Amino acid sequence: MELKCLIAKAQEHYQKSANNRYTSIPPIKVGNCVFILAKFIWTTRSSKKLSKKYLGPFKVTSKPGTHSYLVNLPDHLRSIYSVFHVS
């Protein structure tokens, strides 16, 4: 019985420290404008260092999942999949 209590305390301790690392989902609604991370988007800049870190603002058109949003991208970014994760 004592061992079960010690294991439960250890699990609570680990759970508290793990939950501190996570943040809640920001309140994004359909119609809001958002910025997207440009880390994996190819640009014409000579150096990645000189590129912008975020692109946008772009309008959110729908919410297909719990943590994903469909964003209305301009024509020059049509080769990019327009569903983005919240993070």
PyMOL commands that place a pseudoatom at each C-alpha (Angstrom):
pseudoatom trace, name=CA, resn=MET, resi=1, chain=A, elem=C, hetatm=0, pos=[0.000, 0.000, 0.000]
pseudoatom trace, name=CA, resn=GLU, resi=2, chain=A, elem=C, hetatm=0, pos=[2.851, 2.353, 0.823]
pseudoatom trace, name=CA, resn=LEU, resi=3, chain=A, elem=C, hetatm=0, pos=[4.485, 1.635, -2.524]
pseudoatom trace, name=CA, resn=LYS, resi=4, chain=A, elem=C, hetatm=0, pos=[1.261, 2.564, -4.387]
pseudoatom trace, name=CA, resn=CYS, resi=5, chain=A, elem=C, hetatm=0, pos=[1.156, 5.907, -2.555]
pseudoatom trace, name=CA, resn=LEU, resi=6, chain=A, elem=C, hetatm=0, pos=[4.769, 6.654, -3.463]
pseudoatom trace, name=CA, resn=ILE, resi=7, chain=A, elem=C, hetatm=0, pos=[4.160, 5.789, -7.115]
pseudoatom trace, name=CA, resn=ALA, resi=8, chain=A, elem=C, hetatm=0, pos=[1.048, 8.020, -7.191]
pseudoatom trace, name=CA, resn=LYS, resi=9, chain=A, elem=C, hetatm=0, pos=[3.009, 10.943, -5.684]
pseudoatom trace, name=CA, resn=ALA, resi=10, chain=A, elem=C, hetatm=0, pos=[5.798, 10.479, -8.234]
pseudoatom trace, name=CA, resn=GLN, resi=11, chain=A, elem=C, hetatm=0, pos=[3.267, 10.426, -11.092]
pseudoatom trace, name=CA, resn=GLU, resi=12, chain=A, elem=C, hetatm=0, pos=[1.632, 13.633, -9.835]
pseudoatom trace, name=CA, resn=HIS, resi=13, chain=A, elem=C, hetatm=0, pos=[5.030, 15.307, -9.632]
pseudoatom trace, name=CA, resn=TYR, resi=14, chain=A, elem=C, hetatm=0, pos=[5.915, 14.297, -13.203]
pseudoatom trace, name=CA, resn=GLN, resi=15, chain=A, elem=C, hetatm=0, pos=[2.497, 15.341, -14.460]
pseudoatom trace, name=CA, resn=LYS, resi=16, chain=A, elem=C, hetatm=0, pos=[2.797, 18.837, -12.939]
pseudoatom trace, name=CA, resn=SER, resi=17, chain=A, elem=C, hetatm=0, pos=[6.204, 19.436, -14.513]
pseudoatom trace, name=CA, resn=ALA, resi=18, chain=A, elem=C, hetatm=0, pos=[5.004, 18.112, -17.896]
pseudoatom trace, name=CA, resn=ASN, resi=19, chain=A, elem=C, hetatm=0, pos=[1.878, 20.304, -17.858]
pseudoatom trace, name=CA, resn=ASN, resi=20, chain=A, elem=C, hetatm=0, pos=[3.977, 23.431, -17.199]
pseudoatom trace, name=CA, resn=ARG, resi=21, chain=A, elem=C, hetatm=0, pos=[5.603, 23.043, -20.619]
pseudoatom trace, name=CA, resn=TYR, resi=22, chain=A, elem=C, hetatm=0, pos=[2.327, 23.085, -22.549]
pseudoatom trace, name=CA, resn=THR, resi=23, chain=A, elem=C, hetatm=0, pos=[0.306, 26.182, -23.327]
pseudoatom trace, name=CA, resn=SER, resi=24, chain=A, elem=C, hetatm=0, pos=[-3.377, 26.384, -24.112]
pseudoatom trace, name=CA, resn=ILE, resi=25, chain=A, elem=C, hetatm=0, pos=[-4.723, 26.851, -27.623]
pseudoatom trace, name=CA, resn=PRO, resi=26, chain=A, elem=C, hetatm=0, pos=[-5.075, 30.537, -28.539]
pseudoatom trace, name=CA, resn=PRO, resi=27, chain=A, elem=C, hetatm=0, pos=[-8.654, 31.682, -29.197]
pseudoatom trace, name=CA, resn=ILE, resi=28, chain=A, elem=C, hetatm=0, pos=[-8.674, 31.819, -33.016]
pseudoatom trace, name=CA, resn=LYS, resi=29, chain=A, elem=C, hetatm=0, pos=[-12.028, 32.224, -34.747]
pseudoatom trace, name=CA, resn=VAL, resi=30, chain=A, elem=C, hetatm=0, pos=[-13.033, 31.890, -38.385]
pseudoatom trace, name=CA, resn=GLY, resi=31, chain=A, elem=C, hetatm=0, pos=[-12.513, 35.285, -40.016]
pseudoatom trace, name=CA, resn=ASN, resi=32, chain=A, elem=C, hetatm=0, pos=[-9.548, 36.284, -37.838]
pseudoatom trace, name=CA, resn=CYS, resi=33, chain=A, elem=C, hetatm=0, pos=[-6.200, 37.069, -39.431]
pseudoatom trace, name=CA, resn=VAL, resi=34, chain=A, elem=C, hetatm=0, pos=[-3.149, 34.993, -38.481]
pseudoatom trace, name=CA, resn=PHE, resi=35, chain=A, elem=C, hetatm=0, pos=[0.548, 34.802, -39.284]
pseudoatom trace, name=CA, resn=ILE, resi=36, chain=A, elem=C, hetatm=0, pos=[2.192, 31.567, -40.423]
pseudoatom trace, name=CA, resn=LEU, resi=37, chain=A, elem=C, hetatm=0, pos=[5.714, 30.400, -39.640]
pseudoatom trace, name=CA, resn=ALA, resi=38, chain=A, elem=C, hetatm=0, pos=[7.948, 30.736, -42.706]
pseudoatom trace, name=CA, resn=LYS, resi=39, chain=A, elem=C, hetatm=0, pos=[10.563, 28.256, -41.506]
pseudoatom trace, name=CA, resn=PHE, resi=40, chain=A, elem=C, hetatm=0, pos=[9.856, 25.609, -44.159]
pseudoatom trace, name=CA, resn=ILE, resi=41, chain=A, elem=C, hetatm=0, pos=[8.644, 27.883, -46.952]
pseudoatom trace, name=CA, resn=TRP, resi=42, chain=A, elem=C, hetatm=0, pos=[11.049, 28.415, -49.844]
pseudoatom trace, name=CA, resn=THR, resi=43, chain=A, elem=C, hetatm=0, pos=[11.797, 32.085, -50.606]
pseudoatom trace, name=CA, resn=THR, resi=44, chain=A, elem=C, hetatm=0, pos=[13.848, 33.881, -53.249]
pseudoatom trace, name=CA, resn=ARG, resi=45, chain=A, elem=C, hetatm=0, pos=[16.143, 35.475, -50.696]
pseudoatom trace, name=CA, resn=SER, resi=46, chain=A, elem=C, hetatm=0, pos=[19.834, 34.710, -51.049]
pseudoatom trace, name=CA, resn=SER, resi=47, chain=A, elem=C, hetatm=0, pos=[20.077, 33.762, -47.383]
pseudoatom trace, name=CA, resn=LYS, resi=48, chain=A, elem=C, hetatm=0, pos=[17.557, 32.148, -45.075]
pseudoatom trace, name=CA, resn=LYS, resi=49, chain=A, elem=C, hetatm=0, pos=[18.800, 34.480, -42.366]
pseudoatom trace, name=CA, resn=LEU, resi=50, chain=A, elem=C, hetatm=0, pos=[17.480, 37.509, -44.270]
pseudoatom trace, name=CA, resn=SER, resi=51, chain=A, elem=C, hetatm=0, pos=[14.006, 36.039, -44.823]
pseudoatom trace, name=CA, resn=LYS, resi=52, chain=A, elem=C, hetatm=0, pos=[11.011, 36.979, -42.736]
pseudoatom trace, name=CA, resn=LYS, resi=53, chain=A, elem=C, hetatm=0, pos=[10.221, 34.645, -39.849]
pseudoatom trace, name=CA, resn=TYR, resi=54, chain=A, elem=C, hetatm=0, pos=[6.457, 34.942, -40.267]
pseudoatom trace, name=CA, resn=LEU, resi=55, chain=A, elem=C, hetatm=0, pos=[4.268, 35.525, -43.314]
pseudoatom trace, name=CA, resn=GLY, resi=56, chain=A, elem=C, hetatm=0, pos=[0.892, 37.159, -43.253]
pseudoatom trace, name=CA, resn=PRO, resi=57, chain=A, elem=C, hetatm=0, pos=[-1.570, 38.196, -42.051]
pseudoatom trace, name=CA, resn=PHE, resi=58, chain=A, elem=C, hetatm=0, pos=[-3.867, 35.664, -43.720]
pseudoatom trace, name=CA, resn=LYS, resi=59, chain=A, elem=C, hetatm=0, pos=[-7.569, 35.139, -43.081]
pseudoatom trace, name=CA, resn=VAL, resi=60, chain=A, elem=C, hetatm=0, pos=[-8.776, 31.936, -41.410]
pseudoatom trace, name=CA, resn=THR, resi=61, chain=A, elem=C, hetatm=0, pos=[-11.544, 30.375, -43.526]
pseudoatom trace, name=CA, resn=SER, resi=62, chain=A, elem=C, hetatm=0, pos=[-12.467, 27.275, -41.496]
pseudoatom trace, name=CA, resn=LYS, resi=63, chain=A, elem=C, hetatm=0, pos=[-11.442, 24.914, -38.696]
pseudoatom trace, name=CA, resn=PRO, resi=64, chain=A, elem=C, hetatm=0, pos=[-11.183, 21.344, -40.051]
pseudoatom trace, name=CA, resn=GLY, resi=65, chain=A, elem=C, hetatm=0, pos=[-9.817, 19.832, -36.815]
pseudoatom trace, name=CA, resn=THR, resi=66, chain=A, elem=C, hetatm=0, pos=[-9.383, 20.572, -33.134]
pseudoatom trace, name=CA, resn=HIS, resi=67, chain=A, elem=C, hetatm=0, pos=[-5.876, 22.007, -33.538]
pseudoatom trace, name=CA, resn=SER, resi=68, chain=A, elem=C, hetatm=0, pos=[-5.790, 22.925, -37.246]
pseudoatom trace, name=CA, resn=TYR, resi=69, chain=A, elem=C, hetatm=0, pos=[-7.041, 25.839, -39.318]
pseudoatom trace, name=CA, resn=LEU, resi=70, chain=A, elem=C, hetatm=0, pos=[-7.595, 26.378, -43.037]
pseudoatom trace, name=CA, resn=VAL, resi=71, chain=A, elem=C, hetatm=0, pos=[-5.970, 29.635, -44.118]
pseudoatom trace, name=CA, resn=ASN, resi=72, chain=A, elem=C, hetatm=0, pos=[-6.740, 31.609, -47.289]
pseudoatom trace, name=CA, resn=LEU, resi=73, chain=A, elem=C, hetatm=0, pos=[-3.313, 31.915, -48.968]
pseudoatom trace, name=CA, resn=PRO, resi=74, chain=A, elem=C, hetatm=0, pos=[-2.539, 34.223, -51.922]
pseudoatom trace, name=CA, resn=ASP, resi=75, chain=A, elem=C, hetatm=0, pos=[-1.890, 32.838, -55.422]
pseudoatom trace, name=CA, resn=HIS, resi=76, chain=A, elem=C, hetatm=0, pos=[1.911, 32.966, -55.181]
pseudoatom trace, name=CA, resn=LEU, resi=77, chain=A, elem=C, hetatm=0, pos=[1.742, 30.522, -52.237]
pseudoatom trace, name=CA, resn=ARG, resi=78, chain=A, elem=C, hetatm=0, pos=[-0.690, 28.100, -53.923]
pseudoatom trace, name=CA, resn=SER, resi=79, chain=A, elem=C, hetatm=0, pos=[1.851, 25.240, -53.854]
pseudoatom trace, name=CA, resn=ILE, resi=80, chain=A, elem=C, hetatm=0, pos=[1.695, 25.189, -50.026]
pseudoatom trace, name=CA, resn=TYR, resi=81, chain=A, elem=C, hetatm=0, pos=[-0.949, 23.113, -48.260]
pseudoatom trace, name=CA, resn=SER, resi=82, chain=A, elem=C, hetatm=0, pos=[-3.264, 25.653, -46.638]
pseudoatom trace, name=CA, resn=VAL, resi=83, chain=A, elem=C, hetatm=0, pos=[-4.097, 23.754, -43.429]
pseudoatom trace, name=CA, resn=PHE, resi=84, chain=A, elem=C, hetatm=0, pos=[-1.876, 24.731, -40.499]
pseudoatom trace, name=CA, resn=HIS, resi=85, chain=A, elem=C, hetatm=0, pos=[-1.488, 23.430, -36.964]
pseudoatom trace, name=CA, resn=VAL, resi=86, chain=A, elem=C, hetatm=0, pos=[-1.976, 25.863, -34.083]
pseudoatom trace, name=CA, resn=SER, resi=87, chain=A, elem=C, hetatm=0, pos=[1.625, 25.619, -32.960]
for i in range(1, 87): cmd.bond("trace and resi %d" % i, "trace and resi %d" % (i + 1))
show_as sticks, trace
zoom trace
